[in-house]
C-alpha cells in the first residue's frame, strides 16, 4: 500500500502532460489551468483580437539645446538670425511739377539712409526750381544721426545747410521722426542757425487707403520762428503753413504717380513782410509727380 500511492500520482501526472501535448499537436488549445483566465476569455466578444505589440523603441530626441564653445552654436533646429545688419534706403517722397498763378516750378524732396537695428545716418535734401526764372529758389541739405528710442520713434541730431536763398547759412538740428498713434508720419525738428536764430519745423502725413493701390495722402507743414530775420523775409511767431492733398496710384509698392493740390500761406509777421514787399502771402498750386523708393 505504501508503494502504490506514489506510483498512482506519477501515472496521473504523466497522463496530464500527454493530454496537453496531444492537444497542441492536433491544433487545439491546451487545457486551461487557471479558472480566472478562463472566465476572462469567456467574457470577450467572439471577434475580439488582441492589440498588436508596440513598435520597437527608437532613438530618443534631445529636447534641449547645447551651445558648443566658440562663435557658432550647434543647436538643433535653430535658424540663423542676421542680427544688426546694415540696411540702406533711398526715396523720393515728392518729386513733382507745380503750377500756380505766378508761374511753374519743380520740387524735390529726397532722403536716403544707412542703418543698423538701432542707429541710422540720414542724408536729406529738399528744394524748388523755378521754371520761369530758370533758377533754384530754395535748396537745403541735412545730415543727421538717428538713434531708435522706441519701436516707432527715432531721436535725430545733426546739421542742415541752406544753399538758397542767398546768403547761405547753416543750422544745428535736433528732432524726432516716427509714427504717431493712428499711423501719422511725423517729422519735428528744432533748428539753431549759425547766427543764433532759433526756429521749429513740423511735417505730418497720413495715408488713406481707398483701395490696395489707390491712396489719398493729406499733408501738413508748419513753421515757427523765435526771432525776426528780415534778410530772409521771416518774422517772429508762426511763419507759414502748407496743406496738401495728393492722390497716388501704386503701380508697384516702389513706384507711384500722383496728382494733387497744395495751398501755402505765410502767417503773422512773415505775411506782413511779404505784403509790404508787394507779394502775395497765399499760393495755391496744382501738383503732379511720382513717389518712389528702393
TASUL-V48655 format. One line per field, one symbol per residue. phi: phi as a letter, one per 20 degrees, with the letter a starting at -180 (. if undefined). psi: psi as a letter, one per 20 degrees, with the letter a starting at -180 (. if undefined). Layout:
phi->???
psi->???
//
This chain:
phi->.feffffffffffffffffffffffendffffddffffffffefffefcffffffffeffefdbdceffoedddffldffdeelfeccbcbdfccbeccbfeqcbdccbdbbbcbdfcccceccbbabdeffelbeebbbccdcdccfdbfccdecbrccceecffefbccecbacbrdegmmeecccbdccffdnedbccccbcbedefcfdecdcfbccbcccecfcffdmddfofeabcdcbcddcegcfdbbfbcrcccdbfclffffffffenedfdbdcecbacdbbb
psi->ghihghggghggghgggggghhghhijqqqpqiphhhhhghhiqrhjppqqqqqqqpapqppkrqppqqahqplqqkoqqpnplrpqqppqnhpnqppprhibqrqpqnqqqqpqahiqqoqoqpqrppphgilrpgqpqppoqpqpphahjpppqqbqqpohqrqqqrqqqppaqpborqjkpppopqpqorijjpqrpppppqppoohaihoppoqqpppqpqhrpmhijkpqqbphrqppqopoqongriipoqrraqppqpqqchghghghhjjrpipppqpqpaqprq.
//
